[in-house]
Amino acid sequence: MRLAAVELGGTSIRVAIAEGNSINIVARESFPCDAPEVTLGKVRAWLAVHPFDALGVASFGPIEVRKSQPKYGFITTTPKHGWVDVDVLGGIGARALNVPVAFDTDVNAPAVSEYRAAAATDPTLTSCAYITIGTGVGVGLVVNGLPVHGMLHPEGGHCLVPNAPGDSWQCPLDLRIPSGVEARVSAPALASRAGVSQSELGGVPDSDPMWDFTAHYIATLCANLALLVSVERIVLGGGVMARESLYPKVRARCRQLLNGYLQCEQLLPQNIDSYIVPPAHRKDAGLIGALTLARDALLASRAEKARARGAITSAASCAALVSASLLAAVLLGRRF
């Protein structure tokens, strides 16, 4: 089993090959996320020289994930300049492949793989949220063991959040939802707030009050997910969360915001560290999510082929039985 993955992020696009399972990565590459025709062309060329049995594509969005729609496989109304209405699957050559292909968001895919990693040690787990905080903010959801799509797919990174107490800063970036989480805590927003470039953001000290406000907004999103979806685990990933000092701040603020309203074991002080967690697959969460999509597509294709073979065998057996019955009737007719 050779699995291929394409993970499209706002800053870079990563590709990988895994053998045997979705975590055994044996080849990988990364490309800057430039103009679509250039970037997707590089991905197509890389895939062309790496044989595989199935492909999983996890993309920033919004995207069209409904196979019944004409724009299935497209990035649609994204705020990323130059990427509106881009045919991702067509651009990387996936539509011409003779292998199973799966397409989902760059947060739903890792939500599935992170959920399964957690469920391997806790079989009672049925739900998980994966939040990435980087160039953008996205939320992937698994409920009852399956990724959530609904009328499109979750866009929880743009949930509306009020200003934190004492925070009067307004994001100057041209965002469709200026009061959403992404406008508060994405890397571009934080860099603008700090007056530095994104590459310099890591140099802003942990003591800067900006990080307390950042933790508040992330914790607000976590609290809303706990209240609305009742998720049993929240995974926080992405470049901004490389600042590990944010995790304890987010956990503490989430408990403060919920104010004891939800009496759940996961939210107790001694358990909150296991409720709001970093990705099990760390920086490879998105890639392994896409590889998980590929694995699921391959297994589903094999199962469908097995069912088809079974149906053909069953039909052939029925036909043979009917022929034998007719022959017996003819012979009996001659005898009598």
C-alpha positions, 0 to 999 in steps of 0.5 A: 500500500503506497499512499500519496498526500497533498496538503495545501496551506496558506503559506506552503504546500506539502506532498508526501508518500507513505508505505504500509500505513498513513504514518510511515512517511518515506518521501516528502517535499514542500513548495511555496504557495505561489500562483496556482498554476505554478504551485499546482504544476510543481505538485503534479510533477512531483506526483508523476515520479512517485507511484502510489495506490491512492491520493488524499488532498487536504486543502485550505478553504472554503472548498467544494467537497460535494462530489455531486457539484460541478466544482467538486475539487475546487477552492471556492471563495477563499480570501487568499489572493489568486486562489478563488475558484481554482480547480485543485484536483484538476491542477495536480492531475488528480482527475486523470488518475486511475487510483482512488482520490479523496478531497477534504479540508486541511482541518477535517483531514487531521481531525480524522487522524487525530481522532483515531490516534486518540481513540486507539487509547480511548475506545469510548471517544466519539468526537474530536475538534482539530483547530489549526492556527497559522496563516489562517484559522480553521476548525475540523470536526469529527462527530460519532467517528465521522468528519462533519460536512453538512451543507459544505464543511465547518468554517469555525475559524471565522466564528464571531468573538467579542473583544476581550476585556481591555482589548480595543485593537481592531484588525486592519486586514481586509477580511470578510469576517472582521470580528472572527477568530481568524481576525484575532489570532491568525499569524498575519493578524498577530504580526500586524498587531505586534508591528512585525513581519510574520517571520519575526513573530516568534521573537515577540516575548511570551510576556507581551500582553498580546499573548494573553489576548490571543489565549482568550480568543482561542479559549473562547473558540474552545468554549464554544465548541464544548458548548455547541458540539460537546466535543470530547477532545480539542486539538490545537495545531498550526504555526502559532501554537508552536508557542507552547506557553499558549496551551496553559493559558488557553486551558485556564481561560477556557475553564474561566469562560465556562465558569463551571457550567459544564460538569464534565470530567474532561474540564476538571483542573486535573484533566484539562491538560488531556482535553485541550492538547497539541497534535499527536502527529505534531507538525505532520498532523496535516500530512498524516491527515491527508494520508489518512484520506488516501488510506480510507479511499483505497480501502473503500475502493477495495471493499466496493470491488470486492462487493462487485466481485461478490455480486458477479459471482452470486449472479453467475451462481444463480445463472448456473442454478437456473441452467441446471434446473432447466436442463433437469426439467428438459431431461425429466420431460423426455423421460416422461 
